């Protein structure tokens, strides 16, 4: 009998396992259906010896000093500012859209004031911004929307931007200067030895036991612990009693090339052509020196592991039914991207887990997190 059973060895489960084991001195069983810890952030050295991310690129960035302070107990960091290019009309152009994007795409020589006037002349007035299409056309106009956003979103989500909540594209800024960084957070760094090494240190505690290749089974596993932290899909916990929550998945194709570099930046998006959405070259992220390079192609899919909760109003209504069911349990905590059915960055999951630990210490009753999606 353990004090806690934690389902899922990603950020949410691992942070709580470490906090409970080290601070409360209680025993924890961490269970994961995969053959490794680290969840989607898992990285490893491939057959060529290149450090790659099995589930696509994971870029750490945050403004939360508390999250950085916590994770710094388990890793050193290397500076890294993420830059992305998009293959549009035969050119590699900066994304998010900035001054260079517009000047190079249209053969212009605008300054920042000219860029603002250019966008103002193309914006469409949308009285009630509700969808992802509304967000973009009201910011940059129809042509840039179609070139950079519409095709990519259709591939990524299997839906037109007009069918998706505004939160999908509202996260992507438009800049009138030449700042080509994808993120502007104060802290932008990568774990110096990779994510898996960080997770291994986090879970290296005598009060923690790890069981991999083990799928959660309520009848078999509930008796193993007094309390449960569940970071898997909340609908799966309840046996899909109200129906399955829709998720978008990904298929990854990994490739090693016998060249030192294949791309000018870590990620290139393909919003107009190809079946895949982007290609990632990992050595940009890791700083590794190697004569070969490894890349990953991402193909969105309706089938496979759940990666992205689909942000639509009807899905939120279904999630709230599961959230109500979760609130009636007095010994199970739900959190993480799948447990709260919302897209969360890594730092947000860590912050959510640390906040949950504070509530546990305060003797609060379990509750599912309210999703921010509309």
Long-range contacts (C-beta under 8 A, 24 or more apart in sequence): 1-223, 1-224, 1-225, 1-226, 2-27, 2-28, 2-29, 2-209, 2-224, 2-225, 2-226, 3-27, 3-28, 3-225, 3-226, 3-227, 4-28, 4-29, 4-225, 4-226, 4-227, 4-228, 4-229, 5-29, 5-31, 5-221, 5-222, 5-224, 5-225, 5-227, 5-228, 5-229, 6-30, 6-31, 6-228, 6-229, 6-231, 7-31, 7-32, 7-216, 7-221, 7-228, 7-229, 7-230, 7-231, 7-232, 8-32, 8-39, 8-230, 8-231, 8-232, 8-336, 8-338, 9-34, 9-36, 9-37, 9-38, 9-39, 9-199, 9-203, 9-210, 9-212, 10-38, 10-39, 10-40, 10-41, 10-231, 10-336, 10-349, 11-39, 11-41, 11-336, 11-346, 11-349, 11-350, 11-353, 12-229, 12-231, 12-335, 12-336, 12-337, 12-339, 12-349, 12-352, 12-353, 13-39, 13-229, 13-231, 13-336, 14-38, 14-39, 14-199, 14-202, 14-203, 15-70, 15-202, 15-349, 15-350, 15-353, 15-354, 15-357, 16-229, 16-353, 16-356, 16-357, 17-202, 17-203, 17-205, 17-208, 18-202, 18-203, 18-205, 18-208, 19-353, 19-354, 19-357, 20-207, 20-357, 20-360, 21-205, 21-206, 21-207, 21-208, 22-205, 22-207, 23-357, 23-361, 24-360, 24-361, 25-207, 26-207, 27-207, 27-208, 27-209, 28-207, 28-208, 28-209, 29-209, 29-211, 29-224, 29-225, 30-203, 30-208, 30-209, 30-210, 30-211, 31-210, 31-211, 31-214, 31-216, 31-221, 32-210, 32-211, 32-212, 32-214, 33-213, 33-214, 33-215, 33-216, 34-212, 34-213, 35-212, 35-213, 36-196, 36-212, 37-196, 37-199, 37-200, 37-203, 37-210, 37-212, 38-195, 38-196, 38-199, 40-307, 41-195, 41-199, 41-346, 42-195, 42-196, 42-199, 43-194, 43-195, 43-196, 44-196, 46-254, 46-256, 46-294, 47-256, 48-256, 48-290, 48-292, 48-294, 49-290, 49-292, 50-256, 50-282, 50-283, 50-288, 50-290, 50-292, 50-293, 50-294, 51-194, 51-282, 51-286, 51-288, 52-254, 52-282, 52-294, 52-296, 53-195, 53-280, 53-282, 53-285, 53-296, 54-252, 55-250, 55-252, 55-307, 56-250, 56-252, 56-280, 56-296, 56-298, 57-266, 57-267, 57-280, 57-282, 57-285, 57-296, 58-195, 58-346, 59-182, 59-183, 59-188, 59-190, 59-285, 60-187, 60-188, 60-189, 60-190, 60-191, 60-346, 60-347, 61-183, 61-185, 61-187, 61-188, 61-345, 61-347, 62-185, 62-186, 62-187, 62-345, 62-347, 63-185, 63-186, 63-187, 64-187, 64-347, 64-351, 65-187, 66-351, 66-354, 67-347, 67-350, 67-351, 67-354, 68-187, 70-350, 70-354, 71-191, 71-198, 71-350, 73-201, 74-198, 74-199, 74-201, 74-202, 75-191, 75-192, 75-193, 75-197, 75-198, 75-201, 76-191, 76-192, 76-193, 77-189, 77-190, 77-191, 77-192, 78-189, 78-190, 78-191, 78-192, 78-286, 78-287, 79-188, 79-189, 80-188, 80-189, 80-190, 80-284, 80-285, 80-287, 81-181, 81-183, 81-188, 82-181, 82-182, 82-183, 82-188, 82-266, 82-267, 82-285, 83-180, 83-181, 83-182, 83-265, 83-266, 84-182, 84-265, 84-266, 84-267, 84-268, 84-269, 85-264, 85-265, 85-267, 85-268, 85-269, 86-148, 86-152, 86-268, 86-269, 86-270, 86-271, 87-268, 87-269, 87-270, 87-271, 87-272, 87-273, 88-147, 88-148, 88-271, 88-272, 89-147, 89-272, 92-264, 92-268, 94-180, 95-148, 95-172, 95-182, 95-269, 96-172, 96-173, 96-174, 96-175, 96-182, 97-140, 97-144, 97-148, 97-174, 97-175, 98-174, 98-175, 98-176, 98-177, 98-178, 98-179, 98-180, 99-175, 99-176, 99-177, 99-178, 100-178, 100-180, 102-144, 105-147, 112-176, 112-177, 113-176, 115-176, 116-176, 119-174, 119-176, 129-166, 130-165, 130-166, 130-374, 131-161, 131-162, 131-163, 131-164, 131-165, 131-166, 132-161, 132-162, 132-164, 132-165, 132-166, 132-167, 132-168, 132-169, 132-170, 133-160, 133-161, 133-162, 133-169, 134-162, 134-166, 135-166, 135-169, 135-170, 136-161, 136-169, 139-174, 140-174, 147-271, 147-272, 148-271, 149-271, 150-271, 151-271, 151-272, 152-269, 152-270, 152-271, 152-277, 155-271, 155-275, 155-276, 155-277, 155-300, 156-248, 156-277, 156-300, 156-308, 157-248, 157-300, 157-308, 157-310, 158-248, 158-300, 158-302, 159-310, 159-312, 163-312, 164-310, 164-311, 164-312, 165-311, 165-312, 165-313, 165-373, 165-374, 166-374, 167-311, 167-343, 167-372, 167-373, 167-374, 168-311, 190-285, 190-286, 190-287, 194-286, 226-331, 227-331, 227-332, 227-333, 228-331, 228-332, 228-333, 229-332, 229-333, 229-335, 229-356, 230-332, 230-333, 230-334, 230-339, 231-334, 231-335, 231-336, 231-338, 231-339, 232-338, 232-339, 233-306, 233-338, 233-339, 233-341, 234-319, 234-322, 234-323, 234-326, 234-334, 234-338, 234-339, 234-340, 234-341, 234-368, 235-318, 235-322, 237-326, 237-332, 237-334, 238-322, 238-325, 238-326, 241-325, 242-318, 242-321, 242-322, 242-325, 243-318, 245-309, 245-315, 245-318, 245-319, 245-322, 245-341, 246-309, 246-310, 246-312, 246-315, 247-306, 247-307, 247-308, 247-309, 247-310, 248-300, 248-301, 248-302, 248-307, 248-308, 248-310, 249-300, 249-301, 249-302, 249-303, 249-304, 249-305, 249-306, 249-307, 249-308, 250-298, 250-299, 250-300, 250-301, 250-304, 250-305, 250-307, 251-298, 251-299, 251-300, 251-301, 251-304, 252-296, 252-297, 252-298, 252-299, 253-296, 253-297, 253-299, 254-294, 254-295, 254-296, 255-294, 255-295, 255-296, 255-297, 256-292, 256-293, 256-294, 256-295, 257-292, 257-293, 257-294, 257-295, 258-292, 259-292, 259-293, 260-290, 260-291, 260-292, 260-293, 261-293, 262-293, 262-295, 263-295, 275-299, 306-338, 308-343, 309-337, 309-338, 309-341, 309-342, 309-343, 309-371, 309-373, 311-342, 311-343, 311-373, 311-374, 313-374, 315-341, 315-373, 316-341, 316-371, 316-373, 316-374, 319-371, 322-368, 323-368, 323-370, 323-371, 326-366, 326-367, 326-368, 327-366, 327-367, 327-368, 329-366, 330-365, 330-366, 331-366, 332-366, 333-360, 333-366, 333-367, 334-366, 334-368, 334-369, 335-368, 335-369, 339-368, 339-369, 340-368, 340-369, 340-370, 340-371, 341-371, 341-373, 342-369, 342-371, 342-372, 342-373, 343-373
